[in-house]
């Protein structure tokens, strides 16, 4: 993943690295949720938190 960072009036492209462990957690959580979200919190181009919210549909 790429993101930009402002530095002295110019934008600097930074890469966000996702480890295999992080990717496995993201894939597992996404496959377990029928309705909901998986949100990544990124600081300094690193994933620092993975939030999962599941919604239950009542029909």
Biotite code that builds the C-alpha atoms (Angstrom):
import biotite.structure as struc

atoms = struc.array([
    struc.Atom([0.000, 0.000, 0.000], chain_id="A", res_id=1, res_name="UNK", atom_name="CA", element="C"),
    struc.Atom([1.187, 3.505, -0.657], chain_id="A", res_id=2, res_name="UNK", atom_name="CA", element="C"),
    struc.Atom([0.453, 6.753, 1.096], chain_id="A", res_id=3, res_name="UNK", atom_name="CA", element="C"),
    struc.Atom([1.807, 10.271, 0.882], chain_id="A", res_id=4, res_name="UNK", atom_name="CA", element="C"),
    struc.Atom([3.397, 12.415, 3.548], chain_id="A", res_id=5, res_name="UNK", atom_name="CA", element="C"),
    struc.Atom([3.896, 16.179, 3.366], chain_id="A", res_id=6, res_name="UNK", atom_name="CA", element="C"),
    struc.Atom([7.452, 17.187, 4.050], chain_id="A", res_id=7, res_name="UNK", atom_name="CA", element="C"),
    struc.Atom([8.650, 20.798, 3.671], chain_id="A", res_id=8, res_name="UNK", atom_name="CA", element="C"),
    struc.Atom([5.931, 21.697, 1.157], chain_id="A", res_id=9, res_name="UNK", atom_name="CA", element="C"),
    struc.Atom([6.303, 18.548, -0.969], chain_id="A", res_id=10, res_name="UNK", atom_name="CA", element="C"),
    struc.Atom([4.601, 15.181, -0.904], chain_id="A", res_id=11, res_name="UNK", atom_name="CA", element="C"),
    struc.Atom([6.767, 12.156, -0.188], chain_id="A", res_id=12, res_name="UNK", atom_name="CA", element="C"),
    struc.Atom([5.470, 8.719, -1.146], chain_id="A", res_id=13, res_name="UNK", atom_name="CA", element="C"),
    struc.Atom([5.758, 6.126, 1.615], chain_id="A", res_id=14, res_name="UNK", atom_name="CA", element="C"),
    struc.Atom([5.015, 2.412, 1.488], chain_id="A", res_id=15, res_name="UNK", atom_name="CA", element="C"),
    struc.Atom([2.942, 0.676, 4.129], chain_id="A", res_id=16, res_name="UNK", atom_name="CA", element="C"),
    struc.Atom([4.259, -2.835, 4.635], chain_id="A", res_id=17, res_name="UNK", atom_name="CA", element="C"),
    struc.Atom([1.911, -5.628, 5.645], chain_id="A", res_id=18, res_name="UNK", atom_name="CA", element="C"),
    struc.Atom([3.563, -8.668, 7.192], chain_id="A", res_id=19, res_name="UNK", atom_name="CA", element="C"),
    struc.Atom([2.356, -12.174, 6.411], chain_id="A", res_id=20, res_name="UNK", atom_name="CA", element="C"),
    struc.Atom([1.043, -12.471, 9.987], chain_id="A", res_id=21, res_name="UNK", atom_name="CA", element="C"),
    struc.Atom([-0.958, -9.254, 9.653], chain_id="A", res_id=22, res_name="UNK", atom_name="CA", element="C"),
    struc.Atom([-2.312, -10.327, 6.280], chain_id="A", res_id=23, res_name="UNK", atom_name="CA", element="C"),
    struc.Atom([-3.365, -13.686, 7.744], chain_id="A", res_id=24, res_name="UNK", atom_name="CA", element="C"),
    struc.Atom([-5.260, -11.937, 10.572], chain_id="A", res_id=25, res_name="UNK", atom_name="CA", element="C"),
    struc.Atom([-6.998, -9.603, 8.096], chain_id="A", res_id=26, res_name="UNK", atom_name="CA", element="C"),
    struc.Atom([-8.018, -12.508, 5.850], chain_id="A", res_id=27, res_name="UNK", atom_name="CA", element="C"),
    struc.Atom([-9.247, -14.586, 8.814], chain_id="A", res_id=28, res_name="UNK", atom_name="CA", element="C"),
    struc.Atom([-11.342, -11.753, 10.236], chain_id="A", res_id=29, res_name="UNK", atom_name="CA", element="C"),
    struc.Atom([-12.793, -10.864, 6.834], chain_id="A", res_id=30, res_name="UNK", atom_name="CA", element="C"),
    struc.Atom([-13.799, -14.480, 6.211], chain_id="A", res_id=31, res_name="UNK", atom_name="CA", element="C"),
    struc.Atom([-15.465, -14.805, 9.637], chain_id="A", res_id=32, res_name="UNK", atom_name="CA", element="C"),
    struc.Atom([-17.726, -11.760, 9.247], chain_id="A", res_id=33, res_name="UNK", atom_name="CA", element="C"),
    struc.Atom([-20.939, -12.064, 7.241], chain_id="A", res_id=34, res_name="UNK", atom_name="CA", element="C"),
    struc.Atom([-21.878, -8.369, 7.647], chain_id="A", res_id=35, res_name="UNK", atom_name="CA", element="C"),
    struc.Atom([-19.524, -5.774, 9.063], chain_id="A", res_id=36, res_name="UNK", atom_name="CA", element="C"),
    struc.Atom([-16.175, -4.076, 8.678], chain_id="A", res_id=37, res_name="UNK", atom_name="CA", element="C"),
    struc.Atom([-12.479, -4.741, 9.153], chain_id="A", res_id=38, res_name="UNK", atom_name="CA", element="C"),
    struc.Atom([-10.636, -1.460, 9.719], chain_id="A", res_id=39, res_name="UNK", atom_name="CA", element="C"),
    struc.Atom([-6.865, -0.987, 9.672], chain_id="A", res_id=40, res_name="UNK", atom_name="CA", element="C"),
    struc.Atom([-5.316, 1.754, 11.811], chain_id="A", res_id=41, res_name="UNK", atom_name="CA", element="C"),
    struc.Atom([-2.014, 2.923, 10.346], chain_id="A", res_id=42, res_name="UNK", atom_name="CA", element="C"),
    struc.Atom([0.591, 5.158, 12.014], chain_id="A", res_id=43, res_name="UNK", atom_name="CA", element="C"),
    struc.Atom([3.944, 6.047, 10.465], chain_id="A", res_id=44, res_name="UNK", atom_name="CA", element="C"),
    struc.Atom([3.267, 3.656, 7.565], chain_id="A", res_id=45, res_name="UNK", atom_name="CA", element="C"),
    struc.Atom([2.745, 0.681, 9.903], chain_id="A", res_id=46, res_name="UNK", atom_name="CA", element="C"),
    struc.Atom([-0.413, -1.192, 10.860], chain_id="A", res_id=47, res_name="UNK", atom_name="CA", element="C"),
    struc.Atom([-0.823, -0.669, 14.599], chain_id="A", res_id=48, res_name="UNK", atom_name="CA", element="C"),
    struc.Atom([-4.383, -1.900, 15.073], chain_id="A", res_id=49, res_name="UNK", atom_name="CA", element="C"),
    struc.Atom([-7.001, -4.054, 13.369], chain_id="A", res_id=50, res_name="UNK", atom_name="CA", element="C"),
    struc.Atom([-10.621, -3.347, 14.355], chain_id="A", res_id=51, res_name="UNK", atom_name="CA", element="C"),
    struc.Atom([-13.430, -5.763, 13.516], chain_id="A", res_id=52, res_name="UNK", atom_name="CA", element="C"),
    struc.Atom([-17.103, -4.859, 13.792], chain_id="A", res_id=53, res_name="UNK", atom_name="CA", element="C"),
    struc.Atom([-19.732, -7.465, 13.025], chain_id="A", res_id=54, res_name="UNK", atom_name="CA", element="C"),
    struc.Atom([-23.344, -6.548, 12.373], chain_id="A", res_id=55, res_name="UNK", atom_name="CA", element="C"),
    struc.Atom([-26.127, -9.005, 12.881], chain_id="A", res_id=56, res_name="UNK", atom_name="CA", element="C"),
    struc.Atom([-29.055, -8.675, 10.461], chain_id="A", res_id=57, res_name="UNK", atom_name="CA", element="C"),
    struc.Atom([-32.452, -9.455, 11.938], chain_id="A", res_id=58, res_name="UNK", atom_name="CA", element="C"),
    struc.Atom([-35.051, -10.117, 9.263], chain_id="A", res_id=59, res_name="UNK", atom_name="CA", element="C"),
])
